[in-house]
Every structure is written in C-alpha cells, then in structure tokens.
Amino acid sequence: MSTGHILEQSFHRCLWRKIGRYALHVGRSLITKALWLYYAAQRPETPAWAKSTIYGALGYFVLPLDLIPDVLPGIGYADDLGVLSLSIAAVAAHINQEVKQQAAGRLVEWFGELGD
C-alpha cells in the first residue's frame, strides 16, 4: 500500500470522525456543505485542481487549529463555514444533483427527515 493511499485513508477517517462527533453541534447546513464537497471529490470526473481545493477546505474543517476556535459558542464554526462556502463557489460546476443526493441520503441517516 502506497504512502499516498495510507494518507488518503487517514484523512477520510478524520473527516468522518469530525463530522460524526460534531454533526449535531455545527448543524445541518455546515455538514451539508462538507458532504457536498466530500462527494464531489469522490467523482472521477472532478479535475485535480478542484479536488485539491476541496481537500484543502475539508482539511481546514478537520484540523483542530482554526482562526476562530471551534469551542467559542455561536461563532466557533464561522471560519469553517466560510472556507467551505468559498470552496463550494470555486468548484460549483462539479457539485451536481448526484452529489447532492448522496449528501442528502447521509444527512437523513444522521438527522432524520426534515421536519422529524
């Protein structure tokens, strides 16, 4: 197994752990954006530059060191939301309906249907 493959697997584990741990804290909107990016990066059609942008944003979301510490009530995830939103704007052409459906399915698993 290559070092790159090991690093990629480690990144995926860290991302899923952070999302799982903080999903209820950070809310559906932030998690939706993270999932759109994650699933867009998994598409073979997504170009390398877009994947780099996505992994940079998701890496910022996963890392414990932020410009605004996550533990600050009310504003702790504002920087994460900003980074994810900018990344979405940059790669919007690669976030198609299939990506949004994959994210929606995962959100239903974690949060239940809207209105529940």
Secondary structure, DSSP 4 states (H G I P E B T S, - for coil): --HHHHHHHHHHHHHHHHHHHHHHHH-HHHHHHHHHHHHHHH-TTS-HHHHHHHHHHHHHHHSS--SS-TTSTTTTTHHHHHHHHHHHHHHGGG--HHHHHHHHHHHHHHH-STT-
